[in-house]
Amino acid sequence: MIHFDHVCLAAQNVYEATFRLSRETGFGNYDGGFFPLYGIGHKVVPLSHDIYIEVESVVDHMALKRNQPLAKFFEQQTMEGDCFVGWCLRADSIDELQAFAKHHGTVVDEDTTGKDAGRQMMNGNRGFALQTPSALTAWPKGKPNLYFKPGSSTHAASIPTEPGTVFSNSGMSLKQPGIGNAKRVDPL
């Protein structure tokens, strides 16, 4: 089955934008690492156990000097500020991913988010996913791309948020995605 997975917000500053998003919504976040090949930094704001917002921005400006296409895309998208850039779906199997690719006249490109292009987590783990079509193909058209993560990898939305990143101006109890329990958050 194909599922909604996440939306991507492009930011001029991944840290400031994520802080602001968490402050305005009350949702916590965590450092999702970076994509070394693309020069893109990644923060995650979980919404449920399998849906999240990713906030990304160029953090390695050498990628821009190398004319790396995804880094250039993010730079162009954020010239006037932070913005929504794309949305992603998730497949349950490689067969679903390949069927989606065939139906849409595209291919599963192992070089876009494969082993060498995957997300480097700050704990040393490396993310690996297959996608079709690439973000650079789908997102400018307002269409989603579809991911499949082989193996039993942990979903990005189920990782606990960093302590201190959940905000509430009302002091109400907020359930932190990835943690599974409600806790009282006192107003700042």
C-alpha positions in Angstrom: 0.0 0.0 0.0 1.1 3.6 -0.6 1.1 5.9 2.4 1.5 9.6 3.0 5.0 10.0 4.6 6.2 13.6 4.9 6.3 17.1 3.6 9.5 19.0 3.0 10.0 22.7 3.9 13.0 24.4 2.4 14.6 27.0 4.8 17.2 29.6 4.6 18.5 28.4 8.0 17.5 24.9 9.0 18.0 25.6 12.7 16.1 28.8 13.0 13.2 27.6 10.8 12.9 24.3 12.8 13.1 26.2 16.1 10.4 28.6 14.9 8.2 25.7 13.6 8.5 23.9 16.9 7.8 27.1 18.9 4.7 27.9 16.8 3.2 24.4 16.8 4.3 22.9 20.0 5.8 19.9 18.2 9.3 18.7 19.1 12.1 18.0 16.7 15.4 16.3 16.4 18.5 16.6 14.3 18.1 14.4 11.2 21.7 14.7 10.0 22.7 15.8 6.5 23.1 14.6 3.0 26.8 14.8 2.3 26.5 14.5 -1.5 23.9 17.2 -1.7 25.1 19.6 1.0 21.7 19.6 2.6 21.0 19.7 6.4 17.9 17.9 7.8 15.8 18.4 10.9 12.7 16.3 11.6 9.4 17.4 13.3 7.4 14.2 13.9 3.6 14.5 13.7 2.7 10.8 14.4 4.5 7.5 14.4 4.8 7.5 10.6 4.3 11.1 9.4 6.6 14.1 9.8 7.7 17.4 8.5 11.3 17.7 7.3 13.0 21.0 7.3 16.0 21.2 5.1 18.5 23.8 3.9 21.9 24.1 2.3 24.5 23.7 5.0 27.6 22.9 2.8 28.0 25.8 0.4 30.7 23.9 -1.5 27.8 21.9 -3.0 26.7 25.1 -4.6 30.2 25.8 -6.0 30.1 22.3 -7.5 26.7 23.2 -9.0 25.1 20.3 -7.2 21.5 20.3 -8.6 19.6 19.7 -5.4 21.6 22.3 -3.5 20.9 24.8 -6.3 17.2 23.9 -6.2 17.1 24.6 -2.4 19.0 27.9 -2.8 16.6 29.1 -5.5 13.5 28.1 -3.6 14.6 30.0 -0.5 15.7 33.2 -2.1 12.6 35.0 -0.7 12.2 33.0 2.5 11.3 29.6 3.8 8.8 27.6 1.8 7.0 24.3 1.1 8.9 22.5 -1.6 7.5 19.0 -1.8 5.7 16.0 -0.4 6.6 12.3 -0.2 4.8 9.0 -0.2 6.0 5.7 1.1 5.7 2.2 -0.4 5.6 -1.0 1.6 7.6 -3.0 -0.9 10.1 -2.7 -3.8 7.4 -4.2 -6.0 5.0 -1.3 -5.2 7.8 1.2 -5.9 8.6 -0.4 -9.3 4.9 -0.6 -10.2 4.6 3.1 -9.4 7.6 3.9 -11.5 6.3 1.9 -14.5 2.8 3.5 -14.2 4.4 7.0 -14.2 7.0 6.3 -16.9 10.0 6.7 -14.6 12.6 4.5 -13.1 13.8 3.6 -9.6 17.1 5.4 -9.4 19.4 3.9 -6.8 21.8 6.9 -7.1 19.4 9.5 -5.8 19.1 8.4 -2.2 21.0 5.2 -2.3 23.9 4.1 -0.1 26.3 6.8 -1.3 23.7 9.6 -1.3 21.8 8.7 1.8 21.3 10.8 4.9 24.1 10.7 7.4 22.7 10.7 10.9 24.6 12.3 13.8 24.8 9.0 15.7 26.8 7.5 12.8 24.0 5.6 11.1 23.4 6.1 7.4 19.9 6.3 5.9 19.2 4.3 2.8 16.1 4.6 0.6 15.1 4.1 -3.0 12.8 6.6 -4.7 10.9 7.4 -7.9 10.9 9.9 -9.4 13.6 12.1 -8.0 12.6 15.1 -5.9 14.0 17.4 -8.7 11.7 15.7 -11.1 8.5 15.6 -9.0 8.6 18.6 -6.7 8.8 21.5 -9.2 5.6 20.0 -10.8 3.8 19.9 -7.4 3.9 16.1 -7.5 5.1 13.7 -4.8 7.9 11.3 -5.1 7.7 7.8 -3.6 10.2 6.2 -1.3 10.9 2.6 -0.2 13.3 1.8 2.6 14.6 -1.8 2.3 15.2 -3.7 5.5 13.7 -3.0 8.9 14.9 0.6 9.3 13.3 2.8 11.9 10.8 5.4 10.5 12.1 8.9 10.9 8.8 10.0 12.6 9.2 7.3 15.3 12.6 8.6 16.6 12.1 10.6 19.9 12.4 14.3 19.8 15.2 16.1 21.5 14.4 17.2 25.1 13.5 20.9 25.4 12.1 21.2 21.8 8.4 20.9 22.7 6.8 24.3 23.5 3.5 25.3 24.8 2.2 28.8 25.6 -0.8 27.4 27.5 0.9 24.8 29.7 -1.3 22.1 28.2 -0.2 18.5 28.0 1.4 17.7 24.6 2.0 14.2 23.3 5.4 14.0 21.8 5.5 11.9 18.6 8.0 9.1 18.9 7.7 9.0 22.7 4.2 7.7 23.0 3.2 9.4 26.3 1.7 12.7 27.2 3.6 15.0 29.5 2.9 18.4 31.0 4.8 21.2 29.4 4.9 24.4 31.4 4.7 27.8 29.6 7.9 29.6 28.9 
